[in-house]
Amino acid sequence: MKKGSAFNRFLLLWTGELISSIGGGLTSFGLGVYVFNTTGSAAGMALVTLLGFLPTLLLSVPAGVLADRYDRRLLMMAGDGLSALGIIYILICMMSGGASLYQICIGVFVSSVFSALLEPSYRATISDLLTKEDYSKASGLVSLAGSSRYLFSPVIAGFLLTVSDIRLLLVIDIATFILTVISTAVVRRGIDTVAASEPVSFKESLRQGWNILSAKKGLVLLLWISSLITMFLGMFQILAEPLILSFSDAATLGMAETICASGMLGSSIILGIKGLKGHYVRTLGVSFILSGLFMTGFGLIENVIPICIFGFLFFTMLPFANNCLDYLMRTNIPADAQGRVWGITAFISQLGYVVAYTISGIAADTVGTLSGRGVGRGSAAVIIIAGLGQALMAVMILMSGNIRRLEQ
């Protein structure tokens, strides 16, 4: 496949995931506001997020093995298409008079089970399509697509909620699944399916993937540090919304999230056009340190203006960190093992999210109650601690010789 044609197919695939990310962001925002207004608790929002994330984590390893054994594009189409079932279930409950917390949890859980098929296949497909020289640019665009759920979705959802209700957001999200499946099907027609050179058992395939990963100490260390950092990021992700909703409304929250997330837009565009040419480890460590300090600033003052400033700076750093992580991992993994190794790395690096989603809401509610200042300031206190913790963990990246050697 010619280089230009391959990158064009990547852009088509990316466009589908961009649309899907925006649709998913509408649902995520709408459900967050709905649950908080219904329960008044950060723990309720955290529970929904946890159940939406847990299947993706638990199934990431087998999904990675499947991505190396079967047609990756078919797995992506199945994951995208079937994940709409959970959203349809929530919509039916909403149209029947309102969805309870447990019904929302069921729908989100079902959707996440099928979405778990997507991520390893998507990342491996990028490696199928592109050359090493295009990895950094592709990573910048992938980061932009992922950030769209925070950049575009909140302001769109905030506006739509002023003229309609959450049911409209769910309908739009369901429609985006269809567009994503179509774009993946078109890309699939231009890529030959790569079959495994010889059939191996699931257990053996998984063992091979772990051996490839563990052969480089720097990769394993980077993964565990990343897992701790994702714990702090997950706390911020969960508690930013109840912090703002505690003194403002959904429309203001949507605007604030869009302003904050727009920090990712500029850096993602720069990375998508030029990419990085070196110093990946140094850039990774510095980006995480700065984003941690900006996270701390986010929780200091109960005022939307400094919140937006620190949030903007925080999100500006993330694409640089994600780009460097993606490059260091991708260039140290053989092409024929991309699926299973990405599945293992996703499982390890995202364990921190499980911890964050489990404890952050409870911690914020508890701190708010004990201090007598409410869930908003309880959320702010946890965010401040998380930001400082992330900055300290990022220093370890800069100090590790094993991680620096990954760049070679």
C-alpha positions in Angstrom: 0.0 0.0 0.0 1.4 3.4 -0.9 2.3 5.7 1.9 -0.1 8.5 1.0 -3.0 6.0 0.5 -2.2 4.4 3.8 -2.3 7.7 5.7 -5.5 8.7 4.0 -7.1 5.4 5.2 -5.8 6.2 8.7 -7.5 9.6 8.5 -10.8 8.0 7.5 -10.5 5.6 10.4 -9.5 8.4 12.7 -12.5 10.5 11.5 -14.9 7.7 12.5 -13.3 7.5 16.0 -13.4 11.3 16.3 -17.2 11.2 15.7 -17.6 8.3 18.0 -15.6 10.1 20.7 -17.8 13.2 20.5 -21.0 11.0 20.7 -19.6 9.2 23.7 -18.7 12.5 25.3 -22.3 13.7 25.0 -23.6 10.6 26.8 -20.9 10.8 29.5 -21.6 14.4 30.2 -25.3 14.0 30.2 -25.2 11.0 32.5 -22.8 12.7 34.9 -25.1 15.7 35.2 -28.2 13.5 35.5 -26.7 11.3 38.2 -25.3 14.2 40.2 -28.6 16.1 40.1 -30.5 12.9 41.1 -28.2 11.8 43.9 -26.2 14.9 44.9 -23.2 12.6 45.4 -19.7 12.3 43.8 -19.7 8.6 44.7 -22.7 8.0 42.4 -20.9 9.6 39.5 -17.8 7.6 40.3 -19.8 4.3 40.4 -21.1 4.9 36.9 -17.6 5.7 35.6 -16.1 2.6 37.3 -18.7 0.2 35.8 -18.2 1.8 32.4 -14.4 1.4 32.7 -14.0 -2.0 34.5 -15.0 -4.3 31.5 -12.6 -2.4 29.3 -9.8 -3.0 31.7 -10.6 -6.7 32.5 -11.1 -7.6 28.8 -8.2 -5.6 27.4 -5.8 -8.6 27.6 -8.0 -11.1 25.9 -9.1 -8.4 23.4 -5.4 -7.9 22.6 -4.9 -11.6 21.9 -7.9 -11.6 19.7 -6.5 -8.6 17.8 -3.5 -10.7 16.8 -5.5 -13.8 15.9 -8.5 -12.4 14.0 -9.4 -9.6 11.6 -8.7 -6.4 13.6 -11.1 -4.3 11.6 -14.0 -6.8 12.1 -13.3 -6.7 15.8 -13.5 -2.9 15.7 -16.8 -3.0 13.8 -18.3 -5.5 16.3 -17.1 -3.5 19.3 -18.5 -0.2 18.0 -21.7 -1.6 16.7 -22.7 -3.8 19.7 -21.7 -1.2 22.3 -24.7 0.8 21.2 -26.9 -1.8 22.9 -26.1 -0.5 26.3 -26.9 3.1 25.3 -30.2 2.0 23.7 -31.1 0.2 27.0 -30.6 3.5 28.9 -32.6 5.4 26.3 -35.5 3.0 26.7 -35.4 3.4 30.5 -35.4 7.2 30.1 -38.3 7.1 27.7 -40.2 5.0 30.2 -40.2 7.7 32.9 -36.5 8.0 33.9 -33.6 5.7 34.5 -32.5 4.7 38.0 -28.8 4.6 39.0 -28.7 0.8 38.8 -30.3 0.9 35.3 -27.7 3.4 34.1 -24.9 1.3 35.6 -26.2 -1.8 33.7 -26.4 0.1 30.4 -22.9 1.6 30.8 -21.5 -1.8 31.8 -23.0 -3.6 28.7 -21.7 -0.9 26.4 -18.2 -1.1 27.9 -18.1 -4.9 27.5 -18.3 -4.6 23.7 -16.1 -1.5 23.5 -13.3 -3.5 25.1 -12.8 -5.2 21.7 -12.0 -1.9 20.1 -8.9 -0.4 21.7 -6.2 -3.0 21.1 -7.4 -3.6 17.5 -7.5 0.2 16.8 -3.9 0.7 18.1 -2.7 -2.4 16.2 -4.4 -1.2 13.0 -2.5 2.1 13.2 0.7 0.1 13.1 -0.6 -1.9 10.2 -1.3 1.2 8.2 1.6 3.5 8.9 5.4 3.6 8.9 7.5 4.4 12.0 8.0 8.0 10.7 4.2 8.6 10.9 3.7 7.2 14.4 4.2 10.5 16.2 1.9 12.4 13.9 -0.7 9.7 14.1 -0.5 9.8 17.9 -1.1 13.5 17.9 -4.3 13.0 15.9 -5.4 10.1 18.0 -4.9 12.3 21.1 -7.0 15.0 19.4 -9.8 12.5 18.7 -9.7 11.3 22.3 -9.8 14.9 23.6 -12.8 15.7 21.6 -15.1 14.2 24.2 -13.8 16.9 26.5 -13.3 19.6 23.9 -16.5 19.6 21.9 -18.9 17.3 23.7 -19.4 19.3 26.9 -20.3 22.6 25.3 -22.6 20.9 22.8 -24.2 18.8 25.6 -24.6 21.8 27.9 -26.4 23.7 25.1 -28.6 20.8 24.2 -29.6 20.2 27.8 -31.0 23.8 27.9 -33.4 23.0 25.0 -34.0 19.3 25.5 -33.0 16.5 27.9 -30.6 13.6 28.1 -32.6 11.5 25.7 -31.5 13.7 22.8 -27.8 13.2 23.7 -28.3 9.4 23.8 -30.0 9.4 20.4 -27.1 11.4 18.9 -24.6 9.0 20.5 -26.3 6.0 19.0 -26.2 7.6 15.5 -22.4 8.1 15.8 -21.9 4.3 16.3 -23.4 3.7 12.8 -21.0 6.2 11.2 -18.0 4.7 12.9 -18.8 1.2 11.7 -19.2 2.4 8.1 -15.8 4.2 8.2 -14.1 1.1 9.6 -15.7 -1.1 6.9 -14.4 1.1 4.2 -10.8 1.0 5.6 -11.0 -2.8 6.0 -11.5 -3.2 2.3 -8.1 -1.7 1.6 -6.1 -3.8 4.2 -5.1 -7.4 3.8 -6.0 -9.5 6.9 -2.8 -10.7 8.5 -3.3 -14.2 9.9 -1.1 -15.6 12.6 1.9 -17.5 11.2 0.9 -20.6 13.1 -2.0 -21.3 15.4 -1.2 -21.1 19.1 -3.4 -21.4 22.2 -4.8 -18.4 23.9 -2.6 -19.0 27.0 0.5 -19.4 24.8 -0.3 -16.3 22.8 -0.7 -14.3 26.1 2.6 -15.8 27.4 4.5 -14.7 24.3 3.1 -11.2 24.6 4.2 -10.9 28.2 7.7 -12.3 27.4 8.1 -9.6 24.7 7.0 -6.9 27.1 9.0 -8.1 30.1 12.2 -8.5 28.1 12.7 -4.7 28.5 12.9 -3.6 32.1 12.2 0.0 31.0 8.9 -0.9 29.5 7.7 -2.7 32.6 8.8 0.1 34.9 7.2 2.7 32.7 4.0 0.8 32.7 3.8 0.7 36.5 4.6 4.3 36.9 2.0 5.1 34.3 -0.5 3.1 36.3 0.1 5.2 39.4 -0.2 8.4 37.2 -3.5 7.2 35.7 -4.8 6.8 39.3 -4.2 10.5 39.9 -5.6 11.4 36.5 -8.7 9.3 37.2 -9.3 11.2 40.4 -9.2 14.5 38.6 -11.5 13.1 35.8 -14.1 12.0 38.4 -14.0 15.0 40.7 -13.7 18.0 38.3 -17.4 17.8 37.5 -18.8 17.7 41.0 -16.4 20.4 42.0 -17.8 22.8 39.4 -21.5 21.6 39.8 -21.3 22.4 43.5 -21.3 26.1 42.8 -22.6 26.3 39.2 -24.9 24.7 36.6 -24.7 22.3 33.7 -24.3 25.0 31.1 -21.4 26.6 32.9 -19.8 23.2 33.5 -20.0 22.5 29.8 -18.4 25.8 28.8 -15.7 25.3 31.5 -14.9 21.8 30.3 -14.6 23.0 26.7 -12.3 25.9 27.6 -10.1 23.6 29.7 -10.0 20.9 27.1 -9.2 23.4 24.3 -5.7 23.3 25.7 -5.4 19.9 24.1 -6.4 21.3 20.7 -3.3 23.4 20.0 -0.8 20.9 21.2 -2.6 18.0 19.4 -2.6 20.0 16.2 1.1 20.7 16.5 1.9 17.1 17.2 -0.4 16.0 14.3 1.4 18.2 11.8 5.0 18.0 12.9 5.2 15.3 15.6 8.2 15.0 18.0 11.7 14.3 16.7 13.4 13.2 19.9 13.8 13.6 23.6 10.7 11.5 24.2 11.6 10.5 27.8 12.4 14.0 28.9 9.3 15.5 27.3 7.2 12.7 28.9 8.5 13.4 32.5 8.3 17.2 32.2 4.8 17.1 30.7 3.5 14.9 33.6 5.2 17.1 36.2 3.7 20.3 34.8 0.2 18.7 34.4 0.3 17.6 38.0 1.1 21.1 39.2 -1.6 22.5 37.1 -4.0 19.9 38.5 -3.2 21.1 41.9 -4.0 24.7 40.9 -7.3 23.6 39.5 -8.6 22.8 43.0 -7.3 25.8 44.9 -10.1 28.4 44.3 -13.8 28.0 44.0 -14.0 30.3 41.0 -14.6 29.3 37.4 -12.0 31.7 35.9 -8.8 30.3 37.7 -10.3 26.8 37.2 -10.5 27.3 33.5 -6.9 28.7 33.4 -5.4 25.9 35.3 -7.5 23.3 33.5 -6.4 24.7 30.1 -2.8 24.4 31.1 -3.3 20.9 32.5 -4.9 19.7 29.2 -2.2 21.4 27.1 0.4 19.0 28.6 -1.5 15.8 28.1 -1.0 15.3 24.3 2.8 15.6 24.7 2.8 13.0 27.5 0.5 10.7 25.5 2.5 11.1 22.3 5.7 10.2 24.1 4.2 7.2 25.8 2.7 5.9 22.6 6.0 6.3 20.7 8.1 4.6 23.4 5.7 1.7 23.5 5.0 1.3 19.8 8.7 1.4 18.8 9.6 -1.3 21.3 6.9 -3.8 20.4 7.2 -6.1 17.3 4.6 -5.5 14.7 3.2 -9.1 14.8 2.6 -8.8 18.6 1.1 -5.4 18.7 -2.4 -6.6 19.6 -1.6 -8.8 22.6 1.1 -6.5 24.0 -1.2 -3.5 23.7 -3.8 -5.4 25.6 -1.4 -6.3 28.4 0.0 -2.7 28.6 -3.6 -1.3 28.6 -4.4 -3.6 31.5 -1.4 -2.7 33.6 -1.3 1.1 32.9 -5.0 1.5 33.5 -5.2 -0.3 36.8 -4.8 3.1 38.4 -8.2 4.1 37.0 -9.9 1.3 38.9 -8.4 2.6 42.2 -9.3 6.2 41.3 -12.9 5.4 40.4 -13.4 3.3 43.5 -12.1 5.7 46.1 -12.2 9.2 44.7 -16.0 9.8 45.0 -16.1 8.3 48.5 -13.0 10.3 49.6 -14.5 13.6 48.3 -17.9 12.9 50.0 -16.1 12.0 53.2 -13.8 15.0 53.2 -16.7 17.3 52.4 -18.8 15.9 55.2 -16.0 16.0 57.8 -14.9 19.5 56.9 -18.5 20.8 56.7 -17.7 22.5 53.4 -19.6 20.1 51.1 -18.8 17.7 48.3 -17.3 20.5 46.1 -14.5 21.4 48.4 -14.0 17.8 49.3 -13.5 17.1 45.6 -11.0 20.0 45.4 -8.9 18.7 48.3 -8.6 15.3 46.7 -7.7 16.9 43.3 -4.9 18.9 45.0 -3.4 15.8 46.6 -3.6 13.9 43.3 -1.8 16.7 41.4 1.1 16.7 43.8 1.3 12.9 43.7 1.4 12.9 39.9 4.3 15.4 39.8 6.3 13.3 42.3 5.8 10.1 40.3 6.8 11.8 37.0 10.2 12.7 38.5 10.9 8.9 38.6 10.6 8.8 34.8 13.4 11.3 34.4 15.6 9.5 36.9 15.3 6.0 35.4 18.1 4.9 33.2 16.1 1.8 32.0 13.3 4.1 30.7 15.8 6.5 29.0 17.2 3.5 27.1 13.8 2.8 25.5 14.4 5.8 23.3 17.4 4.0 21.7 
